[in-house]
Amino acid sequence: MADDVSRPLRHVRQALPHDSALRHVQGNAQYIDDIREPEGTLHIAIGMAPKARGRITALDLAPVRDAPGIVTVLTAADIPGPNDVSPAMGDDPMFAESRVDFHGQALFAVVATTRDAARRAARKAHVEIDAERPSVTVEDAEARDETVLADYGFGRGDAAAAIAQSPHRLEGSLRIGGQEHFYLEGQAALAVPGEEGDIHVTSSTQHPTEVQHVIARVLALPDAYVTCEVRRMGGGFGGKESQATQWAAIAALGAKVTGRPCKIRLDRDDDFALTGKRHDMRCDYALGYDDDGVIQGYKVAHLVRCGYSADLSQGVVDRTMFHSDNAYYLPAVRIDTRRLKTNTVSNTAFRGFGGPQGMLSIERAMDEIAWATGRDPLDVRLANLYAAGRDITPYGQKVEDPQIMHAMIAELAESADYRARRAGIAAFNASSRILKKGIALTPVKFGISFTLMHLNQAGALVHVYQDGSVHLNHGGTEMGQGLYMKVAQVVAEEFGIAMERVRITATTTAKVPNTAPTAASSGSDLNGMAAKVACEAIKARMTAFAAEKYGVLAEQIDFRDDRVFIGNESLSFPELARACVLNRVQLSHAGFYRTPEIWWDREKAQGKPFFYFAYGAACAEAVIDTLTGENRITRVDILHDVGKSLNPAVDIGQIEGGFVQGMGWLTTEELVFDGEGRLRTHAPSTYKIPVASDVPEHFKVTLYPNANRTQTIYRSKAVGEPPLMLANAAFCAITDAVRAVAPEGARVPLDAPATPEAVLRACAALQGEALDGESLEAGKTGAGAQP
């Protein structure tokens, strides 16, 4: 592996285009809804609950069945196996039976000859519910003491005592909103029945194995009877890790009941209502620090709105805990969590998987220290960074390379001219009454691996055909992030052949079984390594054959430039492949890789849950209008560590996209539930993702030149999730701008997202004003809900 750092490479580390780039631009990349439908395909729509909490007293589906074009109506009574589509906890029914737990919950599914007929008929059901007051906010759930999972916490030392003994202390609370995934391709699946109970499902999912397993469970079939396939998704972001499963299972049930192909594609409004979001939470913290702003003790309690079922909340909220330190050493620390049950759709995985929330809360703490001491927020951050001798995380893992963070921040502060711009902004704010500017430079330290240990494995199937072409299949899924291209680059590099000789094929459970989801930023790490293992095994057989045939040592054989050099001889790669086939040499291998070294004992809260850390830093500048609350990010400079990048073009795209998505979460994307548990922001008209005009004109991304110290695939680092947390700089910059209206030493009461309304409320609070004569509290949305 050592030569992976320095040896010249033909394909890996080259800025090659996404494998579907041309088809994306031309509009002919095929997604679920583009697949030519088999003859007789039926269409499915969901019948949804009109209340958020209560007992079902009547469900009359006769008007639905009598509607034009209806073939059948599916309910819980039609499910052969358990009525459960949960990932693990058994608390997520495919169809509600006796009770409803959130507004819009699936009660039944209509199967019809057309999608329009199914959607129209679904509205004809007569539903009666003995409604109860729903729990919508964190406070509602706390009052009822309802949780989806047990409380959990860990730490080290006596944080309370350390805080009490510190020269300076503060405490506060930060509300952090959720986020809708808003993948361009909504939830969709096509199920086709086969012989003897077989089901083939094409699904827009990040986790084909889970789709296969859950369908088998609800249909009471062995897993081997179910095949799940996915060529590409039009975005996933975590929203299709566990929550694509229900819709694929409903399509499969329809196919089993009717004996005909069945297809489901959720309408955008229904997708909003029926699928989970990023977990929103209230973070209550207390800390003690010395005269230099260095934290002595830190306590935080994350009160998390999980929705009505556990879904992936154990892993998501655990990762919030793992990243509650971000890049900072906490000598005495206590991190607690409550996973609260609310009568809202079950929250789920989202890019960063809980890490962003943990990071944002401690970034607020850093700002609070700076406000209280009058120090530059960057200096406070620098004083608290992990360093040699201050390098053990709250869960006991050593940060092996903290010097990277120091070097990156120093380099970015210089290249972004942070110090001079800070002074210039102070001068601007002193002379500008209405517009105020702010700037922030924040770090990111993100752990790479699944914290659920058994998921850290991958398989890949590689065939070399006699003409020298290569068939590649692996367990990773392509959702636009460039995974397929990166793994293909690895395969082409290993065999020394041109990229066009490697045929990328759709992910399918029929070829690579028992795979992990494409999540946790591990797609390239795991699947790239599995593919490399497969290639090495095939190459070893080809090499042994050539060495024997030509009477040379294996060390004298080299695969490069579409040829195989054998001592003083050379053959084209296809010629050697053909010779191997004629001499009965196996040219196929199922590669397997599992991440080494990692372990985690959750009960003892000890271990090494991450194989390595990815680092980054962002400097953002913002401007706000104190009269309207409108705000913009005007400049962004990013320095990000991806190790030795497998594909710089793809990685820079991921960094840019991740930052903008994170910026949307923290500025414009606000989920609002009313007191009855209804999602009011359920369409693009009311839920605002960032658009092109929101991206600052100055948006500079630089890759930090650094080989991964850990033996990863070609010494690269994961890139999928960490860039989203670079957007913390945007929120901190807006907060810094708001602070410009505050008296010296005042604290900024700004929660996330920093919408114009939130910014205006914060400015008014700092200036001691009320909005339209109402109390400032009246308009606050709290943890995703408002009166």
Summary of the structure (lengths in Angstrom):
residues: 787
radius of gyration: 27.3
end to end distance: 58.8
largest distance: 92.4
contacts: 2962
relative contact order: 0.12
helix: 33%
strand: 26%
